Amino acid sequence: MLIETISVFPELFEPYLSASIMGRARRAGLFEFRAHDLRDWTHDRHRTVDDAPFGGGQGMLMKVEPIFEAVEAVSAEGPRPHVVFFSPCGRRFDQRAAERLSREDRLLFVCGRYEGMDERAYALADEVVSLGDYVLTGGELAALAVIDSVVRLLPGALGDEMSPVDESFSADAGLLEYAQYTRPASFRGMDVPEVLLSGDHARVAAWRRASAVERTARWRPDLLERASLTPEETELARRAREGA
Ligand code: ADE
């Protein structure tokens, strides 16, 4: 997979994408990354990428011409990329979207800054993504979050010992992940549930399912609307939500 970004702060990406699992996946050739500087497609002495909005108002907008030139020039270097813009006005990103993007061969992420973009720039977008209902100073952090969530889904990225299959938000479960523990079995009066020490795989599996239902009911009850629960699990969720 080839992942590219266009932004006015191309240097923000390298540290994160060189470290840890991202760095390892990159060195293993699972993805290639290139950060492009939007200012390379300006033509004035000050390399201007922003301007005041028509009609007045606060702040500056990203100009349309450099964005068009950049996306067109970068796109022409290879097969047509899937082009993603970032904005708090976009569609909220989720695990399903990460899975969809992980199947693309070439992703081009366009990161805005300032108060937004000239609306005409969005004509280039295959999709507009929001990280959540809050405002960042730019799209770079959103792009990094999306890149991370996509790369870890690439086969081999997490290594053999880890699997993205039964974690929170994976498509089939619709529940948060179950509670997990490691040594020590007892810490400051807080004991690991006995069943997890039992070695009884069926009991462990049943406990984990109940734990996932309880945690989801307590922390993300909105997710339960789309999860399929047995009558016993529905009762368990009701009690967890009431804090019983
Ligand atoms: N740019 C600024 N805020 C953003 C957000 N919440 N998601 C995506 N891009 C952004």
Residues whose N, C-alpha, C, O or C-beta is under 5 A from the ligand:
A	BS01	ADE	F86 S87 P88 V129 S130 L131 G132 Y134 V135 L136 T137 G138 G139 A142
